[in-house]
Amino acid sequence: MKYRFGHPFPTDAVIRKVALSSGAPAHFSLSREGELVTLSYPLAEEDAVYGLGEQMRGINKRGWHYESWNLDDPIHHEGRTSLYGAHNFFLVWGKECFGAFLDCAGRVEYDVGFTDRNLFTVKAKDFDLYLFEGDSPSAIVREFRALIGRSYIPPKWAFGFAQSRWGYKNEADIREVYEEYRKAGLPLDMLFLDIDYMERFKDFTVDKTRFPDLKAFAAEMKQKNIHLVPIIDAAVKVEEGYPVYDEGIQKGYFCKDASGSPFVVGVWPGNSVLPDMLNPAARKWFGSRYRVLLDMGIEGFWNDMNEPVLFYSQERLQDALRIASETKEITCLADYERVSHTFFGLQNNDGDYRAFYHETENGRVVHEAVHNLYGYNMTRAAAEYFAEYAPGKRFLLFSRSSCVGMHRYGGIWTGDNSAWWSHLLLNLQQLPGLNMCGFLFAGADLGGFGGSTTEELLLRWLALGVFVPLMRNHSNLGSRPQECYRFTRTDVFRNLLGIRYSLLPYLYSEFVRCAFENDMLFRPLAFAYPDDVRARTVEDQLLVGGSLMIAPVYTQNAKGRYVYLPERMKLIRMKAGDRFTEQTLEKGEYYIPVSTEEVVFFLRCGKVLPLARPALNTASLDDKNLTWVKFIERPTAFTLVRDGGTSQIRKEDFETVLVEP
């Protein structure tokens, strides 16, 4: 059922035409205040609310308030109400079972029992509302996912382990990281290039003093089965003689202020302009600029700063400097507050998002009204060009900012997290909501991006990361270096990374199946055990694909944890590659000892798990000679995906294997 409120800007999130329904939407009561529409739903005591993609707090979103407003803010504490993505699908399950998607380009506010525990309200303007009803949460998710289109599938090598850091300055730094990983026998598939590879932070340039011949270097690394993955930022430096800037100015492809002049902001390159990602011609042009790196043999990119981030606008900066110059001395608290608030308020100021415009197929639109579409369309620009550049080839592409619809073009990482134990748990809890919204290829920065990690935290995070599609160790300039070879127990890191490669036949096959079937790779226990009251309360365990349940350790100095088994399961302990022990446990609650040297997970009753031998990279992974872990009493089928890993996957790549008890 589809209902329209106001004049929604077309987002292209939905790929199937749905006729408008008449009357009022079921489940909700409506109120209006000008253009703002409030949807209200009375929550029963047993109601849980799932979804909303990349957000703070638990899997069940009840009890907090949230905002869909893509925002760069690296301090993700529990009080945060919005992060980098706008994922406006939610599911209510309790006295009723239904889902809702707000197809909205601008701000959406959710009060999920925060003001009143028994009331759920949603506020927005100019949106299409889609309602879904079904017999189960999983059925509703599949119906929604069918409406928005198949999830992005990256090349197989993108499921390998990745090492990144803001601080690798040149070719020598990258080569050193590669050599140290190889010397330690640590598996690795990707090395990432942050902003320092560019010439003065200018998009689609390479600093020749740092990387004299990136094409030759990329070819050298590829011979060693390492893929280089450079960053691309949204903003373009203001600099005459810089071809990207000159051409964009000549063709009018940058966002403009009210007077029609290019809107100048500050980002990493200094004064910059924003490509108009909502202008189809500008989007196509920006996508074509990736060619300079594609021609160098680059096959993967990560898009950043595309909320978009505004360190300042030129006009607001000048006002701040004027206020500072007029304040000759601080004589009272009011003087200090006036100056400090002026400068602290420069970054990502809401007023600046109301001060520039896009030229779209639907006319001129103020950015504030379409803010959440910006990063989505930057990634779409790249993906659409890749399809022209090399038809049928899969490229790695993921983004920091996103919106429903972008899931067809690329994946996401969940932004600038911190080396906090709470963020390890947050990583786990965000996965089901992201999957509901179509983002299967997702992950967080392992070990934490900001702050300094510890060996224990990184090992525990890796024990979760071995199950997550995007498995990347990434950290901030100035933090403690956290490459796996820098810690004392290198052998433990080697074994844990080896487990990832052993699990790849299962993880890759289940990922592809979930993409084709509009299913979730990560599910809350309640979705599979709907009649189990205890399962509905579990917030720190997940089902991974059809066979596995995980329950990672996420507290410092813990020697294990309590785990709830909603049915009879087989406990699997892995310390290295495909070497494992098994223990059958009945339904119930158990304290499970878990050392930092192992990965512990559970095989569901009636299921099987294919394991490969550990490998140093995906290219050397043997997915033909597999070990099968079984918890079956009769022959059981498992669907393996064994394709070339780089071209578009076809149904012919699915192989059904019958596993005997």
Secondary structure as UniProt FT lines:
FT   STRAND          2..5
FT   STRAND          29..33
FT   TURN            34..35
FT   STRAND          36..42
FT   TURN            45..46
FT   STRAND          48..51
FT   TURN            62..63
FT   STRAND          64..68
FT   TURN            78..79
FT   STRAND          85..86
FT   STRAND          89..93
FT   STRAND          97..103
FT   STRAND          108..112
FT   TURN            117..118
FT   STRAND          119..124
FT   STRAND          127..133
FT   HELIX           137..148
FT   HELIX           156..159
FT   STRAND          161..163
FT   TURN            166..167
FT   HELIX           171..183
FT   TURN            184..185
FT   STRAND          190..193
FT   HELIX           195..197
FT   TURN            200..201
FT   TURN            203..204
FT   TURN            208..210
FT   TURN            212..213
FT   HELIX           214..223
FT   TURN            224..225
FT   STRAND          227..233
FT   STRAND          236..237
FT   TURN            240..241
FT   HELIX           243..251
FT   TURN            258..259
FT   STRAND          264..267
FT   TURN            268..269
FT   STRAND          270..273
FT   TURN            277..278
FT   HELIX           280..288
FT   TURN            289..290
FT   HELIX           291..294
FT   TURN            295..297
FT   STRAND          300..304
FT   TURN            306..308
FT   STRAND          312..313
FT   HELIX           314..326
FT   HELIX           333..344
FT   TURN            347..348
FT   HELIX           350..353
FT   STRAND          357..360
FT   TURN            361..362
FT   STRAND          363..366
FT   HELIX           367..370
FT   HELIX           371..373
FT   HELIX           374..389
FT   TURN            391..392
FT   STRAND          396..399
FT   STRAND          402..403
FT   TURN            404..405
FT   HELIX           406..408
FT   STRAND          411..413
FT   HELIX           421..436
FT   TURN            437..438
FT   STRAND          442..443
FT   STRAND          445..446
FT   HELIX           455..465
FT   TURN            466..467
FT   STRAND          471..473
FT   TURN            477..478
FT   HELIX           484..486
FT   HELIX           490..517
FT   STRAND          522..523
FT   HELIX           525..528
FT   TURN            530..531
FT   TURN            533..534
FT   HELIX           535..537
FT   STRAND          542..544
FT   TURN            545..547
FT   STRAND          548..550
FT   TURN            556..557
FT   STRAND          560..565
FT   STRAND          569..576
FT   TURN            577..578
FT   STRAND          579..585
FT   STRAND          588..593
FT   TURN            596..597
FT   STRAND          599..604
FT   TURN            605..606
FT   STRAND          607..611
FT   HELIX           618..620
FT   STRAND          627..631
FT   STRAND          636..641
FT   HELIX           651..653
FT   STRAND          654..659
//
